[in-house]
Amino acid sequence: MIILAFMLLAFCQSKTVSAGTPADFKIFKGTNIAHWLSQSEARGAARDSFFQEKDVIALKKLGFDHLRLPIDEMQMWDEKGVREDAAFKLMANCLDWCQKHQLKVIVDLHILRSHHFNAKVKPLWTDTKEQEKFYKFWIDLSSVLKKYPVSDVAYELMNEAVADDPEQWNQLVDRAMKTLRPLEPERIIVIGSNMWQSANTFDVLKVPKDKNIILSFHLYEPFLLTHYQAGWTVLKNYTGPVHYPGELLTKAEFDVLATDQQAIAKDWVGKEWNLAKLEEMMQLPVQKAKELSLQLYCGEYGVVENAPEADRLRWYNDMITAFNKFGIASANWNYKSGQFGLVDGKGTKREAMIQTILKK
């Protein structure tokens, strides 16, 4: 009987361990699988072929330990909230491949019909029906994803909340947590700060009392460098210089710019950016994570390919140096695209960028 009891105890312990525990969800180096189930018009074969098991194998081989997987309401559900089966199948494929090849995944509800981070009107904050839809999306996702061990898959409630009143985001987080916790008490939930997940807004983020949370911020500063000539920004027509580290744009350089160029760049003249400045920007989230004994995560950071390569690489090097110093897990934006990718639009690896990001 004693031997049988020990055998039974060992069996139960093994079952518990195999299911995974929150402490097992430790991440450090990752990348975003953008423009697949989020921010993409591709469907059918074009979408299917964009990200496959071979990509998971390649990322694991490079040395990444996790992926952040953005998904959009528009791809995952129709306007009545009915699942789009093809998209759910692709999401499941990704999670299965990652489980097979030992990569962890953060499923990130990236864009809602009621909330796009750059939209002028965001009904999510004013329409209770849209808020209820948001909670139902997570109930639906949980019903599909709960089969994955808590050691393998985490949930990010929403990407880059932009609420005029930070309490609107705090209340949405609180209600979402209360919706999810009865379904999955130990699932790791990733919570970002308000205003595009800015490090500067961590002082007004109210974090629920819950040990199974990862705190997240995004960092794309200084904007003149990270979004140099980015076509969707005010910098799209800027042709002047930019430098990193040091003064982004000197007064002498600014003075010889054409009037239209000065109008674009005036806010960055004489501004000093370096490793110390980046570390300073991270202090609010670093301190909050320390106070709450929670893991800290920079879920997005990057520099657009238009920026001068040497300056771009120096910025990446300083970001990774700061992350490593503070023990911040991170995922660059993103895996493959012609703008920010580890792999460019032609499928060529940016070797120097990859080596820098994976530096320990």
Secondary structure, DSSP 8 states (H G I E B T S, - for coil): -HHHHHHHHHHHHHHHHHH--GGG----EEEE--SSSSS----THHHHHHS-HHHHHHHHHHT--EEEEEEEHHHHB-TTS-B-HHHHHHHHHHHHHHHHTT-EEEEEEEEBTTB-TT-S--GGGT-HHHHHHHHHHHHHHHHHHTTS-TTTEEEE--SS---SSHHHHHHHHHHHHHHHTTT-TT--EEEE-HHHHBGGGGGG----S-SSEEEEEEE--SHHHHTTT-TTSTTTT--S---SSEESB-HHHHHTS-HHHHHHHGGGBT-EESHHHHHHHTHHHHHHHHHHT-EEEEEEE---TTS-HHHHHHHHHHHHHHHHHHT-EEEES-SB-TTT-SB-TTS-B-HHHHHHHT--
